Amino acid sequence: MMNCREYVYLLTSEQLPQSDTLTRMQSVGHRYLCRNCRAFTLQHQALDQALQVSRQGLIESLHPQRGLVVAPEGTPAPTAGSAPSDAPPSGP
Amino acid sequence: MLRFARLHLQPDEEAEDAVQDASVVLWAQAARLAQADDPQRYVFGVLKNKITDRLRQRYRHSHEELPAEDALDAVLFKENGHWAEGMGPAQVHNPERLMAQGQFLERVDWCVQKLPPKIARVFSMKEFLECEAAEICDVLGLSKADYWQCLSRARKQLQLCLHQQGLENQR
């Protein structure tokens, strides 16, 4: 039978969704029986939400029209159609 | 950009260099950036690449030891693997109420800064740079088992930190 330490490790290392069916069933059973692990799971989800909000805020702070992207000193002005050499791999 | 880079790179000069590298690329790609559907995502993508390049150079071949997992687990759990007395999170603050009051994010931010450096790097690459597990392992030279351990340790330590803060605020 799964104990709290094993359940918490699977949850926090994010291995639970990829675990086999038996492990996932054991984790559901454990969560049903253990109020501490139910509470921990709720806190875990709340932390996820908070991090998502925080991440979104950070990305929004990178908006180029807010003057946060500035030309480095001595850099020549770009020309339209200049070939980018270092675009993000899955970038827009 | 600098604030974002500082989350991942220390000392400040290293973060400044990454931002400068990213700025050069963005300046060269200004026309493309102007046409991007989501400029913030575009800037994020370029900056992320510059940060991970520097992290890769620095940490890929480093052999920094992980803090012992047992020490944290010994605080949280009894020998039989169940929650230690008073460590179960049942009586902890209501996160939804705290989120509404804007306190939760502040507490999370404070607690993230208290994580050991290696664990904080894995956690911030996962949560703030949106890197996949394989990329994090490649950049930091970690095995999958080390990655899982770091992630688990970070989450548990954050929960413990939030728990302790919640209790302090109830006093």
Chai-1 contact restraints between the chains, C-beta under 6 A:
chainA,res_idxA,chainB,res_idxB,connection_type,confidence,min_distance_angstrom,max_distance_angstrom,comment,restraint_id
A,N3,B,G81,contact,1.0,0.0,6.0,A-B,restraint_1
A,N3,B,H82,contact,1.0,0.0,6.0,A-B,restraint_2
A,C4,B,G81,contact,1.0,0.0,6.0,A-B,restraint_3
A,C4,B,H82,contact,1.0,0.0,6.0,A-B,restraint_4
A,C4,B,W83,contact,1.0,0.0,6.0,A-B,restraint_5
A,R5,B,F77,contact,1.0,0.0,6.0,A-B,restraint_6
A,R5,B,G81,contact,1.0,0.0,6.0,A-B,restraint_7
A,Y9,B,S152,contact,1.0,0.0,6.0,A-B,restraint_8
A,T12,B,S152,contact,1.0,0.0,6.0,A-B,restraint_9
A,T12,B,R155,contact,1.0,0.0,6.0,A-B,restraint_10
A,T12,B,K156,contact,1.0,0.0,6.0,A-B,restraint_11
A,S13,B,W148,contact,1.0,0.0,6.0,A-B,restraint_12
A,S13,B,L151,contact,1.0,0.0,6.0,A-B,restraint_13
A,S13,B,S152,contact,1.0,0.0,6.0,A-B,restraint_14
A,R35,B,A90,contact,1.0,0.0,6.0,A-B,restraint_15
A,N36,B,W83,contact,1.0,0.0,6.0,A-B,restraint_16
A,N36,B,G88,contact,1.0,0.0,6.0,A-B,restraint_17
A,N36,B,A90,contact,1.0,0.0,6.0,A-B,restraint_18
A,A39,B,P89,contact,1.0,0.0,6.0,A-B,restraint_19
A,A39,B,A90,contact,1.0,0.0,6.0,A-B,restraint_20
A,F40,B,P89,contact,1.0,0.0,6.0,A-B,restraint_21
A,Q43,B,P89,contact,1.0,0.0,6.0,A-B,restraint_22
A,Q43,B,Q159,contact,1.0,0.0,6.0,A-B,restraint_23
A,A46,B,P95,contact,1.0,0.0,6.0,A-B,restraint_24
A,A50,B,F104,contact,1.0,0.0,6.0,A-B,restraint_25
A,A50,B,L105,contact,1.0,0.0,6.0,A-B,restraint_26
A,A50,B,V108,contact,1.0,0.0,6.0,A-B,restraint_27
A,L51,B,E127,contact,1.0,0.0,6.0,A-B,restraint_28
A,S54,B,L105,contact,1.0,0.0,6.0,A-B,restraint_29
A,R55,B,F128,contact,1.0,0.0,6.0,A-B,restraint_30
A,L58,B,F4,contact,1.0,0.0,6.0,A-B,restraint_31
A,I59,B,Q40,contact,1.0,0.0,6.0,A-B,restraint_32
A,I59,B,F44,contact,1.0,0.0,6.0,A-B,restraint_33
A,E60,B,Q40,contact,1.0,0.0,6.0,A-B,restraint_34
A,L62,B,Q40,contact,1.0,0.0,6.0,A-B,restraint_35
A,L62,B,V43,contact,1.0,0.0,6.0,A-B,restraint_36
A,L62,B,F44,contact,1.0,0.0,6.0,A-B,restraint_37
A,H63,B,Q40,contact,1.0,0.0,6.0,A-B,restraint_38
A,P64,B,P39,contact,1.0,0.0,6.0,A-B,restraint_39
A,P64,B,V43,contact,1.0,0.0,6.0,A-B,restraint_40
A,L68,B,M1,contact,1.0,0.0,6.0,A-B,restraint_41
A,V69,B,L26,contact,1.0,0.0,6.0,A-B,restraint_42
A,V69,B,V43,contact,1.0,0.0,6.0,A-B,restraint_43
A,A71,B,W27,contact,1.0,0.0,6.0,A-B,restraint_44
A,P72,B,Q20,contact,1.0,0.0,6.0,A-B,restraint_45
A,P72,B,S23,contact,1.0,0.0,6.0,A-B,restraint_46
A,P72,B,V24,contact,1.0,0.0,6.0,A-B,restraint_47
A,T75,B,W27,contact,1.0,0.0,6.0,A-B,restraint_48
A,P78,B,A28,contact,1.0,0.0,6.0,A-B,restraint_49
A,P78,B,A30,contact,1.0,0.0,6.0,A-B,restraint_50
A,A80,B,A31,contact,1.0,0.0,6.0,A-B,restraint_51
A,P84,B,Q29,contact,1.0,0.0,6.0,A-B,restraint_52
A,P84,B,R32,contact,1.0,0.0,6.0,A-B,restraint_53
A,D86,B,V25,contact,1.0,0.0,6.0,A-B,restraint_54
A,P88,B,G45,contact,1.0,0.0,6.0,A-B,restraint_55
A,P88,B,V46,contact,1.0,0.0,6.0,A-B,restraint_56
A,P88,B,N49,contact,1.0,0.0,6.0,A-B,restraint_57
A,G91,B,Y42,contact,1.0,0.0,6.0,A-B,restraint_58
A,G91,B,G45,contact,1.0,0.0,6.0,A-B,restraint_59
A,P92,B,A36,contact,1.0,0.0,6.0,A-B,restraint_60
A,P92,B,D37,contact,1.0,0.0,6.0,A-B,restraint_61
A,P92,B,D38,contact,1.0,0.0,6.0,A-B,restraint_62
A,P92,B,R41,contact,1.0,0.0,6.0,A-B,restraint_63
A,P92,B,Y42,contact,1.0,0.0,6.0,A-B,restraint_64
